[in-house]
Amino acid sequence: MNAKPQHTKKVPQTPRRILGLVASPRSYGNCELFTKEISQHIEGEHTLRLIRLTSLNIKPCRGCYRCIMDNPCPNKDDMEFLMREIVDADAVILSSPVYFLGANGIIKNILDRAFLFYQIIRKTYGTPCILINFYGIKDRLGMAPQMLQTFSAFLGLTVKASVNIQAALPGEALMSKTNLDKAKQLADILFSTKNLRKKYGCPFCNCEIIRIVKKGFICTLCHGHFTADARGGFVKIKEGPVLGPPEHLLLHKEWLKTMKTQFLAKRKELVKIISRYKDIGEWIKP
Ligand SMILES: Cc1cc2nc3c(=O)[nH]c(=O)nc-3n(C[C@H](O)[C@H](O)[C@H](O)COP(=O)(O)O)c2cc1C
């Protein structure tokens, strides 16, 4: 996982393309305005292209694995458009409001289609990104930051900062000097070598949400295994298998392909099991 990236992002274009992915349905809400505020502070010639993710037509993944077998996705929707824009971007600003202790559901809908990201990962790997969650009530962030981190991880984006800003009313995020300073700071680091990564959280990937297991903790993002010492510091046990450079992520795709052979070998047995449940219950629709 910590292997040096063999794929460095293409040299930025002139003007640099900033892509703002806005996961809020609210026009002139915090996500939109703060993204625009950051862009105004980015030095050098650049454009800001904005996509309101909640307006996209993103169908649910059918779980057919056709894309894993390198066949086209049967869903004809806006995924291709979205992926093309992410590939063409020199930097991404991904923002979402917290909705019921998670990011807006469109983030999960897109993530459910992320087998498709394997097609572009070599081109998106290393693209700098900033993740921002807006939330209304003190500390009620739930799992939202982890959801945006997962989104960026499966695209191989380099997270320069993952920030959480409390602001309930549309535009409220821009009423405080602290937040305005933060926007400037985020703009300054986007194309620099600096980042604002937190020093706590998972000792492998900094994710703040961890699962408690019998012998310590498992990170809910990278799935690294670690424990705590007597002073509360984290002690690494084993690196997780989830994240890494494209060649690592693509190993998962290759493994999934082998499942087809397994399926064919067990098909008769599986059909027998399925047939026992076929006529049980009644499917109802609205
Ligand atoms: C349906 C809904 C659910 C929300 N759930 C939460 C929540 O769980 N925690 C929280 O702190 N704020 C919650 N909020 C408040 C929003 O996160 C907050 O207003 C945010 O600034 C909205 O961003 P926007 O202006 O870009 O849409 C919720 C708002 C809505 C509309």
The ligand as an SDF file (V2000), in Angstrom:
LIG
                    3D

 31 33  0  0  0  0  0  0  0  0999 V2000
  -32.3170   16.0550    4.9220 C   0  0  0  0  0  0  0  0  0  0  0  0
  -31.2720   16.7350    5.7600 C   0  0  0  0  0  0  0  0  0  0  0  0
  -30.5620   16.0100    6.7050 C   0  0  0  0  0  0  0  0  0  0  0  0
  -29.5740   16.6110    7.4760 C   0  0  0  0  0  0  0  0  0  0  0  0
  -28.8930   15.8640    8.3910 N   0  0  0  0  0  0  0  0  0  0  0  0
  -27.9240   16.4380    9.1380 C   0  0  0  0  0  0  0  0  0  0  0  0
  -27.1790   15.6520   10.0800 C   0  0  0  0  0  0  0  0  0  0  0  0
  -27.3580   14.4460   10.2150 O   0  0  0  0  0  0  0  0  0  0  0  0
  -26.2250   16.2850   10.8170 N   0  0  0  0  0  0  0  0  0  0  0  0
  -25.9960   17.6410   10.7020 C   0  0  0  0  0  0  0  0  0  0  0  0
  -25.1490   18.1570   11.4390 O   0  0  0  0  0  0  0  0  0  0  0  0
  -26.6510   18.3870    9.7780 N   0  0  0  0  0  0  0  0  0  0  0  0
  -27.6070   17.8260    9.0040 C   0  0  0  0  0  0  0  0  0  0  0  0
  -28.2690   18.5810    8.0570 N   0  0  0  0  0  0  0  0  0  0  0  0
  -27.8800   19.9940    7.8390 C   0  0  0  0  0  0  0  0  0  0  0  0
  -26.9870   20.1910    6.5870 C   0  0  0  0  0  0  0  0  0  0  0  0
  -25.8990   19.3150    6.5970 O   0  0  0  0  0  0  0  0  0  0  0  0
  -26.4730   21.6340    6.5140 C   0  0  0  0  0  0  0  0  0  0  0  0
  -27.5550   22.5130    6.4320 O   0  0  0  0  0  0  0  0  0  0  0  0
  -25.5190   21.8970    5.3580 C   0  0  0  0  0  0  0  0  0  0  0  0
  -24.9420   23.1670    5.4740 O   0  0  0  0  0  0  0  0  0  0  0  0
  -26.1880   21.8090    4.0030 C   0  0  0  0  0  0  0  0  0  0  0  0
  -25.2510   22.0930    2.9780 O   0  0  0  0  0  0  0  0  0  0  0  0
  -25.7020   22.8560    1.6250 P   0  0  0  0  0  0  0  0  0  0  0  0
  -26.0720   24.2520    2.0330 O   0  0  0  0  0  0  0  0  0  0  0  0
  -24.5380   22.8250    0.7170 O   0  0  0  0  0  0  0  0  0  0  0  0
  -26.8780   22.1000    1.0910 O   0  0  0  0  0  0  0  0  0  0  0  0
  -29.2850   17.9850    7.2940 C   0  0  0  0  0  0  0  0  0  0  0  0
  -29.9970   18.7170    6.3230 C   0  0  0  0  0  0  0  0  0  0  0  0
  -30.9740   18.1030    5.5720 C   0  0  0  0  0  0  0  0  0  0  0  0
  -31.7270   18.9210    4.5200 C   0  0  0  0  0  0  0  0  0  0  0  0
  1  2  1  0
  2  3  1  0
  2 30  2  0
  3  4  2  0
  4  5  1  0
  4 28  1  0
  5  6  2  0
  6  7  1  0
  6 13  1  0
  7  8  2  0
  7  9  1  0
  9 10  1  0
 10 11  2  0
 10 12  1  0
 12 13  2  0
 13 14  1  0
 14 15  1  0
 14 28  1  0
 15 16  1  0
 16 17  1  0
 16 18  1  0
 18 19  1  0
 18 20  1  0
 20 21  1  0
 20 22  1  0
 22 23  1  0
 23 24  1  0
 24 25  2  0
 24 26  1  0
 24 27  1  0
 28 29  2  0
 29 30  1  0
 30 31  1  0
M  END
$$$$
